[in-house]
Amino acid sequence: MEFSLKINGVEQKFAEDIPSTLTELLKRLKIDQATVVAEVDGQVIARIDFEKTPLASGSSIELVRFVGGG
Amino acid sequence: MCGFNELKNAGVGIARQGGLGSNVAEALVRMGVGKLIIADFDVVEAGNLNRQNYFLDQVGRGKTDACIENLARISAETEIVGQTIRLTAENIPQVFAGADVVAECFDRADQKRMLAETVLSKMPRTAVVTVSGLAGYGRSNEIRTSQLGPRLALVGDQISEAAPGVPLTAGRVGVAAYHQANAIAEILIDRKNIQGF
């Protein structure tokens, strides 16, 4: 079964190691959870809920990454 | 004048008064924003003066107090509410209650994330303008503003992290701060046209 996610507007297909939660997706993308704001299908997900946020094929995900300096 | 009333009737929160926040505050006062809520716990250090909007005689002073003092010398038209406080996910909704927009002016990446996440998830009537990627010199045109949603804008090149050998400087921090102030004005003036606000 094909599993695809739209990440920041770009569709990505996953054939193996399908990320079933937001945490798994971020690990796979090598993104530090402490420095990213995540939205799944228009809903902002608090960092403490990344682990228990399931991802379904077709989900739209927005990731805003921060680097230090201000 | 176009936009004058929208700015005059607006309240803007500024989360910290460092390189970004001290310059964003100045720009918003000059632009005629009606109310600013500023919050920081830090004190002015000599090393801040290469980019932050303070003066030699203010070294050692609390940044919130020093910022209020400087803003009062520019205009009496803006109401300034200042708090000397360490901002957390728990107190941000109270500190910035009623703000139309909050400017994210933190230095650390995890704190930037915390502020953005808190405003977006706990303050449904408030927009947030965040900054990511402004360290170093030059490359002014790589610093840009992206409107990522009705309540979220992001300023910066999204890459240039402050690090040893990649300092924060008045040039790029200033470019980013004025992008931020300008994005806030745009949100305040245009929000009646934005769905979902």
Contacts between the chains, C-beta under 8 A, distances in Angstrom:
chain1	res1	chain2	res2	distance
A	32	B	109	7.9
A	34	B	109	7.3
A	34	B	110	4.3
A	34	B	113	6.5
A	35	B	109	4.0
A	35	B	110	5.7
A	35	B	112	7.4
A	35	B	113	5.3
A	36	B	113	6.3
A	37	B	113	5.7
A	37	B	116	4.8
A	37	B	117	5.2
A	37	B	120	6.9
A	39	B	149	7.7
A	44	B	117	6.5
A	44	B	120	4.4
A	44	B	121	4.8
A	46	B	117	6.2
A	46	B	121	5.8
A	47	B	113	7.3
A	47	B	117	6.5
A	62	B	148	6.8
A	62	B	149	7.6
A	64	B	116	6.8
A	64	B	130	7.2
A	64	B	132	7.7
A	64	B	148	6.5
A	64	B	152	7.3
A	64	B	154	6.1
A	65	B	132	6.8
A	65	B	158	7.1
A	66	B	109	4.2
A	66	B	110	7.8
A	66	B	112	4.0
A	66	B	113	5.3
A	66	B	116	7.7
A	66	B	130	7.1
A	66	B	132	4.5
A	67	B	109	5.5
A	67	B	132	5.4
A	67	B	133	5.4
A	67	B	156	8.0
A	67	B	158	7.3
A	67	B	159	6.9
A	67	B	160	7.1
A	67	B	161	3.8
A	67	B	162	7.9
A	68	B	107	6.1
A	68	B	108	5.4
A	68	B	109	4.5
A	68	B	112	7.9
A	68	B	161	5.4
A	68	B	162	5.1
A	68	B	163	8.0
A	69	B	107	6.4
A	69	B	131	7.9
A	69	B	133	7.3
A	69	B	134	5.2
A	69	B	135	4.5
A	69	B	160	7.2
A	69	B	161	6.1
A	69	B	162	3.6
A	69	B	168	5.5
A	69	B	173	7.7
A	70	B	16	7.3
A	70	B	18	5.6
A	70	B	19	5.8
A	70	B	20	4.7
A	70	B	21	7.8
A	70	B	105	5.6
A	70	B	106	5.4
A	70	B	107	4.2
A	70	B	112	7.5
A	70	B	131	6.1
A	70	B	134	7.4
A	70	B	168	7.6
A	70	B	173	7.5
